[in-house]
Amino acid sequence: MLQQGIHAFKGKRILLLQGPAGPFFRRLSRDLTLAGARVFKVNFNGGDFFFYPRGAISFRGRADAWPVFFEDLLERLNIDIVLLFGDCRPLHRIACAIVQRRGLEIGVFEEGYLRPDYVTIERYGVNGFSQVPRSALFYLKLKKRKVEPPMHVGNTFWHTVSWVCLYYLAGILLKPLFRHYVHHRPLTLREVLPWLRSLWRKAYYAVKERNISARLTGTLAKRFYLVPLQVHNDSQIHTHSHFESVPHFIRHVVASFAHRAPRKTVLVIKHHPMDRAYSDYTPLVQELIETHALQGRCFYIHDQHLPSLLKRTRGVVVVNSTVGLSALYHGAPVKVCGNALYDIEGLTFRGPLGEFWRESHQSRPNHNLYDRFTNYLIQRTQLNGSFYKRLPNLGMETGLRWMNRKISSNAVMLKKASGHGKIDSSSPESAKILNKTL
């Protein structure tokens, strides 16, 4: 889907479902229209409506009415491609199954596998549903292609917060228009409270943990295992692992560490920064420390500088977080406890968790394999940019950089095939190019 860039959508009839909080899908619609596509959109709640107020179709029914509604929409609008953000949302999972059964194209957007300068778009699905090959031999045999360095997005925090606040406010105020919609978080004014709590906790932990970083990068360097947590409602936990919840994962890891890890090592559990507003595992971790007699050997931290920890850790244990990819980049041994697209022989530790504690030093990632794997990811699944903050001077409403040098040359081929810069999909030459790129 990325090999021809946005030009691959020329002449296609595209249906947008739910996008990231903010104006990204509205901007994407404009870019796709300028590229020659016909674009339609479905709104599910007031937040969707606020950022895409004109020309969209509103679904206001109950979830059990969605399959029939969606199939009728595909038929009536003669849709070629469906684009959506996140394939684990209940309505999107139904849509993905229907689209694949009908043999249509589907593109799934998600936060970037290689953050912070990329976002993800894949055919069929992302993360555990990704079609990315899991064979080390595939990548080692693959010809490595030059990839241009990404433009740096920079800090997106306040952009993200602004869009999310507007999205939730619109969802609350326009709830009467979409009274059957069920969001993955409550669309109520009470959602303001967790964000206020997050600001307080950030300041509190900055003081409480001010000496932890020096210890972890100093006397405890190469003696600690790092366990980066995921957000409490992450679909990666519920859909792509056998864990029921984040606390279930914490209990599993701490028990294994207590029974199998070398006595002079330390376990460091790091809270996810975006979950600070919603979860606090301090009582649980303290209980586990008492139960397993881990006083002085188990720490629960929050806002420490992650790259500094990854450079000095003895090993990283994740469910399937993209932090695992960052750890591989820094050369840290990684044990995946769920289903992750980067859980590949030669990159991660493939044995049981109980063995990882003593054998992690023998399972550092193969740098050549990592380079080839991420090279493939960038070319096939990643777009340079952000959903929340536009890269400047690209001439694109979305602010995404779709094309590198290789892709630009394909755009020239398409123009030549069309004669006047317009693609005739019935032309054998242009059809061959389109089929190759899609």
N, C-alpha and C positions, 0 to 999 in steps of 0.2 A: 504493500500500500504506500510505502514511502519512496520507492525507487524512482518515481517520476515526480515526486513532490505534489503540490496541490493541483498541478495540471492533469494528474491522473483522474480527477473528478470531472473533467470537462465532458459535457453531454450527459451526465448522470443525474438521476432524480434521487435526491438525498433526503432522508428523514432524520431529524435530530430529536433525540429524547432528552433526558435530563442531563445537564452539564454541571460543571463546577459552580459553586456559589460565585456570582458575579456576572459580568458582561461577556465572558469568553465565547459562549455559543452564539450570541448575537453578532459579535465581531467575526466569528468563524463563518457565519452565514453570509456576511458581506464578502469575505474573501472567496468563498466557494462560488457565489453568484458572479463575481468578477472573473473567475476562472472558467465560467461557462456552464455551471451546474444549475439545476433547479432545486431550490431548498424549501423544505417544509419543517415545521417544528411542533412538538407536543409539549404543552405546559401541564404540570401536575399539581402545582401549589402557587400561593401568592408570590413566593420568591422567584419562581420561574417566570411568572407573569410580569413582575416588576422589571426584570432585566430583558424580557422579550415580549413587549406589550402589543406589538402589531404583527399581524399575519400569521399568528400561531393558532393551533387547534388545542382546545382545553379538554382534558380528560377529567371529569368530575364524578365518575362513578366509583363503585366499590372495587376492591382488588379482583373479585371474582368475575367482574365484567370486563376486565382489561384484555384477556386473550381474544375474545370475539371482536372487541373494539379495535384492537391492534391489527388483527388479520384483515378486517374490513378496510382499514386505513392503507395497508400495504397494497391491497387489491385495487382500491379505488384510485389511489394516487400513482399506481404503477411504479412503486419504489424499487430502485436498484441497490441502494446502499443505506444502511442504518448506522448512525454514529451516536455514541452514548458515552457517559462518564461513569465508570465503575460497573463491573459485570456481576456483582454480588448483591446489588439492591434487588429486593423481591420482584418489582415490576420489570426490571432490566433482565433478570434471570429468565423470566417467562418470555420476554421479547427475544433474547438470544436463542432460546430453544426453537421458537417459531421461525426466526430468520434462517437458522441453519437447516431446519427441516424443509423450508421452501427453496433452499439453494441460493439464497441471496447473499450479498456481501455484508459483512458487519465490521465496524471499526470501533474498538474500545479505547477510550482515553483513560489515563490513570496518571497519578503522580510519577515523576521520573524514576526509572530504575537507577539512573546515575545522577543523583542530585548533587548540587542544587541547580545546575544549568540546563537540565533537560526535563521534558515531559514525555510520557509514553503514549504511543498509539499502536495497537496491534490488531490484526485480523483475528476473529474468533474469540479471543479472550486474553486476559492479562494474568500475571502472577501464576498461580497454580493451574490456571486454564490456558496458559501461554503455549503456543506451538513451537517455541524456541527449542531446538534440539538439545538433548541432555547428554550427548555423547562427546567425550573428550577427543576421540579420534576424528570426529567431524570437524572440530575447530583446528586441530593440529594439521589436518590435510587441506584446510581452507586457505586459499590465497589471501594474504592480508592486503587490504586496500588502504590507501591514504585517506585519513579523515581530518578535515579541517578542525583546528581547535575551536571550541565553542565561544561565543560571545558570553561574557559574564553577566548574569541576571542581577546580581547584587541582593541586598536585603529586601525580602518581600513581606516581612511580618506585618507592617502597618497597612499595606495594600490588601493583604489577605483578611486582616481583622475588619477593615472598612467594608469590604464586599460581604463578608459573612454577617456582620451586624445589619446591613441593609437587607440582605436576603431573609434573615430571621424576622426582622421587623415587618417586612412586607408579607411574609408567611403568616404572621400573627394577625395583622390588620385585615388581610383578605381571606382569612380562614373560612368565613361564611360562604365564599364562592367555591371553596374546595373542601367541603366539610367531611368528605370520606377519606381524604388523603392521610396516610400514616407515614411520618418521617422517621428516620433512624435515630433522631434525637427529638425531644419534645419541642414543638413550635409554640412556645409560650414565653411570656415575659420572665419567667423564672430562669430562663437560660442566661439572663444577664448576671445572675448571682455567681455561677461558676467562674465566669470571666473575672469578676471582681476578686473572688477567692484566689484565682490564679495569680493575679498581680501581687496580692498579699503574700502568697506562698513563695513566689519568686524572690521577693525581698527577704523573707524570713530565712530561706535556705541559703541565700547568698552569705548571710551572716553565720548561720549555724555550721555551714560546710566550708568555711573560708580556708581551713587548713588541710582539707582532704586532698586537694589537687597536688600540693607539694609532697605529701606522703606517697601518693600513687605514682607520681613521676620520679620520686626519689628513692626512699628506702624500700618501697614495695614494688618497684619496677621489675617486671618479668617474674613476679611472684603472685600476681593476682589474675584471676579469671574474670572476664567482664560479661555480664548478662544484661544486654539492652532490652528493655521491655517495650511492648507495643501498646497502642491505646486500647482501653478496656472493651470497646465495641468494634474492634478491627475485624472485618470479615475474613482476613487472613487467618485469624485464630479459629473462628467458628467453621470456616469452609475448607481451609487447606491444612488442617492439622487435627490430631486426635484429642487436643486439649479442649476442655469445656470453657475455659476462661483463663485470664492472665493469672489469677491466684493459683489455679490448678497447675499451670506451668511453673510458677515460683516454687510451689511445694515439691514438685518433681525434681527440679534442679537442685534445690537445697539439700534434699534427702540424699540424692546421688553424690553430691559433693562431700557431704558429711561422712559417708561410708567409704568412698573410693579415692578421694583426692589426697595428694601428699600432705603431711601434717604441717609443713611450713608454708603452705599456700593459702591465699585469701580469696574469698568470693565477693565480688562487687556487683550489686544489683542496681542498674541505672533506670530511673523513671523516665518515661517518654515526656518530652517537654510539652507536647500538645495535649497530654492527658492530666497535666498538673491541676487543671480546674475540676476534674471529675473524680479522680481516684487518689487514695493515699494508702499505701500498703505497709505503713510503719507498724501498726499492731500485728499484722501477719508476720512480717519479717522478724520482729522481736519475739514473737511466739516460737518461730522456727529456730531462732538462735538458742532459746532456752531449751527447747525440746531436743536439739541435736548437740548441745554443749559447744556452740560455735562462738562463744564470747571472744572478741578480738580477731575473729577470722571471717566475719561476714559484715559487710557494710551496705547501706541503702542510701544512694546518692541521687542528686537531681540535675543540676545545671552545670556540671563540669564540662570542660572543653573535650568533645568526643575524639577528634583526631589525635590529641595528645595522649589520650588513654589507649587508643588503638595501636599507637606506635610502641607502647610499653607493656601491653598486656601479654600474658602467657597463653591466652586463648580466649575465644569469644563463643558464647553459646546463645543461639537465637531460636525462635520458632521458625520464622521465615522472613524476618524483617530485611529491608534493603540495607540496613546497617551492616548486614553480612557482606554485601558487596564492597562497602567502604572498608571493612576489616580486611578483605582480600587485597584491596588496593594497597593497604599499609603492610601487607605481608604477614598478617596475623592468622594463626590457625583458627578455623571456624568449624563448629559443630552445629548442624541444622537439625532441629527436632520436629519440624513439620515438613511441608512440601514447598520447596523453593526452586525457582528456575535455575539458580546458580549452584544447586547441590549436585555437583559433578565430580566424578573421580578425578583426582589431580588438583582440584580446587579446595574441596572441603574434606573433613574427616568422615569416613564412611562407616566406622564401627559404632558400637553402642556408646551412649553417653558415659557410662561407667568406666570405659576404657580411655575416653578422651582425656580425662584428668591427668593420667600418667603418660599418655603417648602423644599429647598435642605437639610437643616439640619436634616430633618426627613427621608432622603432617602440614608443614608450611605450604602455601599454594604455589603451584608452578607458574612463574611469572610469564613465561611465553604463552601458556594456555590462557591465563587471565587476560593478557593483552589481545589475543585473538578473539576470545569470547566477548570482551567489551567492544572490540572493533565491530564485531557482528551485530551486537545489540544496538550500537549507535546507528549503523547503516539501515537496520531493519525495523527498529522499534522506537527510536528516540528522535525527538524534535528539540532543537535548541530553543529555549525560551521558558516562559512561565505562564500559567493560567491566570495569574493575578497581577502581573506587572509586565508591561510590554517592552520588548527590546526596541531601541530607537532606530530610526532611519532605515527601516527595512521595506517600507512601502506596503506593509501588510496591516490590516486592521487588528489582527490578533497579536502582532508583534512577535510572531514565531519565525524562525529561520528554517524554511522547508528544504532548501536546496544547497548542496555542496557542489564542487566543481564537476564531478561526474554527472550529477543530476542535471546541472545546467546544460551539459552537452546533449542530454536526452531531450531537453526542451527544444533545442535547436532542431533536432531530428524530427520532432513532432511538427514544428512549423514548416519544415521542408516537405514533410509528408502531406500537409494540408494545402500547400501552395500559397495560401493567403493568411496563414496564422490561425486558421480554423480547422479543427480536426473533423474529418469525415470518417466516422467509425466503420462505414462500409468499405472504405479503402483498404485493400490487403496490407499495404505497408503500415498505415496508421493503426490498423487493428492488431497487427503483429506487435507493434511497440506498446500499445495499451495493454494487451494480454501479458506481455513480459513484465510491465511495471506493476500491474495489479495482481 
